[in-house]
Amino acid sequence: MEAHDLARQGGHTVNGVDEYKESFDGIEVTRVKVRTKVAERRLGKRKGTYVTLDIPGLRRRDPDLQERVTQVFADELNRLLDVPENGSVLVIGLGNEHVTADALGPMVVTKLFVTRHLLEYMPEVLGNGQGYRSIAAVSPGVLGLTGIETSEIVRGIVERVKPDAVIAIDALASRSLSRVNATIQLTDSGIQPGAGVGNNRKSLDRETLGIPVIAVGVPTVVEAATIANDAIELVLNQLREQVPGNAATALFDQLSTGEKWHLVREVLDPMENNLVVTPKEVDDFMEDVAYVVAKGLNVALHPAMTMEDADLVTH
């Protein structure tokens, strides 16, 4: 969404990009589809479908809203999931379980209803598999703890287990303070672990794994530069209202949104203030959003599973 908005600044249109918006009682869904190589270059995003669920109320513990988010998330995931009902899916929980704001992937994996072993050894437990896909899940850890690239671990598992698709779950770094702990994002273009905080690892996508890769992420941190940029913008807005034609605001108005952000970051970098910040309520939020994502996955991955069934198996 942000990349598309930036590319359209000044009234420009971007050919090869489709955007659709839909609202569901407190949930704003935006689907952006990048269709061409030209659009890829303009947006800096690979071809594919990008879905954003904007849910400002997600920061508050609202069981009714969480239930609606779970259903909408499951529906959007099903739109992207091109796997037959008797197919198999490998869920990868990316991130560091010892760092709360980065533990989304491992937390979701512990709450999933995995069935690969049941279908192999006790199929009668699941009605001989009718309406249940073969689901396996793993948290590969991070390079600093394992000494092994995440992509190497995942590729080895894929070669052995041979799933029809991979779903990667990860915490994200946001470029907008308003989206921290208030957004769930999905894409069928894969994911590059660590990219949000500058620790670029090898991508997990169709090219590297040979099968479809769906990425699911929740922004849980934001750079200090983004907070500083937002604060400066608020001050400038006040100046524009109180002192029209102010020279300071006129200077900044000549810069694009991206240029302003990079200017602030350049000022902060020499001060070694490359901070990554998360809200103080992150512990409670991570528990809540991990449950929402895991329950949505359980409903989406198993056609026979109802929301009531998912309540029983989502730990």
Secondary structure, DSSP 8 states (H G I E B T S, - for coil): -HHHHHHTGGG---TTEEEEEEE-SS-EEEEEEE-SHHHHHHHT--SEEEEEEE-GGGGS--HHHHHHHHHHHHHHHHHH----TT-EEEEEE-S-TTSGGG-HHHHHHHHS---HHHHHH-GGGGGGGTT--EEEEE----HHHHSS-HHHHHHHHHHHH--SEEEEEEEEEES-GGGTTSEEEEESS-B-TTGGGT-----BSHHHHSS-EEEEEEEEEEEHHHHHHHHHHHHHHHHHHHSTT-HHHHHHHTS-HHHHHHHHHHHHGGGT---EE--TTHHHHHHHHHHHHHHHHHHHH-TT--HHHHHHH--
